[in-house]
C-alpha cells in the first residue's frame, strides 16, 4: 500500500487515500506528500503540475483567510482582569468621594443648627 494525495479542479488538496502498489494513480492525485522541505504539512496546499510539487500559504495568511481569532495569552487575560478591577476601584472611589462630600455638608448643616 502507498498513499496518494488528491486535488480538485483548482489543484487544491482535498484528501488522502491508500492505493495498492502497482495500481494506476488517478489523474487528480499524486504520491507527493503536501509538506514543505522540512516535512511539515502545508497550509492550504495547491498542486503545481509543472513543478510536480505542492505549494502552500503561511500560517498567518491561513489564519486571516479562515478568520481565526487568536486565543489571548495568559498575560493578556490577566491584564484584562486588572483593567476591569482598576475600573471598578475607580468607580468605588468616586462613589466614596460623593458620600464624603454629602457627610461633610450634613455635618456643616448640623453644626449651624446647633448654634
C-alpha positions in Angstrom: 0.0 0.0 0.0 1.0 3.6 -0.6 -0.6 6.9 0.0 -2.0 9.1 -2.8 -3.0 12.8 -2.3 -6.0 14.1 -4.1 -6.6 17.6 -5.5 -9.6 19.2 -7.1 -10.1 21.0 -10.4 -8.4 24.1 -8.9 -5.4 21.9 -7.8 -6.3 22.4 -4.1 -5.6 19.5 -1.8 -8.8 17.6 -0.9 -7.7 14.4 0.8 -5.6 11.3 1.1 -6.2 7.6 0.4 -4.3 4.3 0.2 -3.6 2.7 -3.1 -2.4 -0.8 -3.9 1.2 -0.9 -5.2 1.1 -1.2 -8.9 -2.4 0.3 -9.2 -2.9 3.2 -11.5 -2.8 6.7 -9.9 -5.9 8.7 -10.7 -5.4 11.8 -12.9 -6.3 14.1 -9.9 -3.9 12.6 -7.5 -0.2 12.3 -6.7 2.1 10.3 -4.5 4.0 13.5 -3.5 3.1 14.5 0.1 1.8 18.0 0.7 4.7 19.0 3.0 7.5 21.6 3.0 11.2 20.9 2.7 11.3 20.1 6.4 8.5 17.6 6.2 6.0 19.9 7.9 2.4 19.9 6.5 1.4 22.9 4.3 -1.4 25.3 4.9 -4.0 25.1 2.1 -1.7 23.1 -0.2 -2.1 23.5 -4.0 -0.6 21.1 -6.5 1.6 22.6 -9.2 1.7 20.1 -12.1 4.6 21.8 -13.8 7.0 21.5 -10.9 5.3 18.3 -9.5 5.3 19.9 -6.1 2.8 21.3 -3.5 2.8 24.9 -2.5 1.1 26.5 0.5 0.5 29.7 2.3 1.9 31.0 5.5 0.2 30.3 8.9 -0.7 34.0 9.3 -2.2 34.1 5.8 -4.2 30.9 6.6 -5.5 32.4 9.9 -6.5 35.6 8.1 -8.2 33.7 5.3 -10.1 31.5 7.7 -10.9 34.3 10.2 -9.1 32.5 13.0 -9.2 34.5 16.2 -6.1 34.1 18.3 -6.7 32.9 21.9 -5.4 35.6 24.2 -2.3 34.7 26.2 -2.4 34.3 30.0 -0.7 37.6 30.3 -3.3 39.3 28.2 -6.1 37.7 30.2 -4.5 38.8 33.5 -4.1 42.4 32.1 -7.7 42.5 31.1 -8.8 41.3 34.6 -6.6 44.0 36.2 -8.1 46.7 33.9 -11.6 45.7 35.0 -10.5 45.6 38.6 -9.0 49.1 38.4 -12.1 50.5 36.7 -14.2 49.0 39.5 -12.0 50.5 42.1 -12.0 53.9 40.4 -15.9 53.8 40.4 -15.9 52.9 44.1 -13.5 55.8 44.9 -15.8 58.2 43.1 -18.8 56.9 45.0 -17.0 57.2 48.3 -15.9 60.8 47.4 -19.6 61.6 46.8 -20.6 60.1 50.1 -17.8 62.0 52.0 -19.0 65.2 50.4 -22.6 64.5 51.4 -21.5 63.8 55.0 -19.4 66.9 55.2 -22.3 69.0 54.0 -24.7 67.3 56.5 -22.2 67.9 59.3 -21.9 71.5 58.4 -25.7 71.9 58.4 -25.9 70.2 61.8 -23.2 72.4 63.2 -25.2 75.5 62.1 -28.4 74.2 63.7 -26.6 73.6 67.0 -25.5 77.2 67.4 
